[in-house]
Amino acid sequence: DIQMTQSPSTLSASVGDRVTITCRASQGISSWLAWCQQKPGKAPQILIYKASTLESGVPSRFSGSGSGTEFTLTISSLQPDDFATYYCQQYNSYPWTFGQGTKVEVK
Amino acid sequence: EVQLVESGGGLVQPGRSLRLSCTASGFAFGDYAMSWLRQAPGKGLEWVGLIRSKTYGGTTEYAASVKGRFTISRDDSKSIAYLQMISPKTEDTAVYYCTRVVLVYDSGSPKWGNFDYWGQGTLVTVSS
């Protein structure tokens, strides 16, 4: 199975900060990676797919990059609505796997 | 508008079967693969399994943690995907989500890709 490792597990930040979350795959997954956001008590929502393609309706302050084994999610200017938990997920091969999540909290 | 609505969750005793349903609307259900995911209380997301569209065989894939105990099926005439939990264990306690899966192309070959829509989830508690 492909292991997905996110860092950090928790990130303390302020509104307006530039935030970067890293996701590493235990083996190459090309660009078959998605990022989703989850708020407490809610279903996750997709932000980015194929490593860098922004889902329709997602604000442009979100961006993704990387391929192979190293990926990043960047929020260019953190907004109050962005405090949430973020997950990466690979869909290169079965079983599909998620990172453990990164909680972005108020500093 | 695409909607996915899970139902069938609740309290179930270990070893007793439970069937979850995911009722879809707002899109051509038969053209998509559907997937189930879960989230144990206070934990991260875990992929449970997937069922391909009939065009691609209607076959299934499962996580090792549920293989042989859970079965995913679909009824395209009703636009419903099912998750049959055959011998649930206490560690299967979680919120279960269904998702729609997008078809993508890898060097010209089709493959099932990312999730684009999620249901609101249904809580399953396995306890005696």
Interface residues (C-beta under 8 A of the other chain):
Chain A: D1 S30 W32 A34 C36 Q38 A43 P44 Q45 I46 Y49 K50 E55 Y87 Q89 Y91 Y94 P95 W96 T97 F98 G99 Q100 G101
Chain B: S35 G44 L45 E46 W47 L50 E61 Y62 A63 A64 Y97 V102 V104 D106 W112 G113 N114 F115 D116 W118 G119 Q120 G121
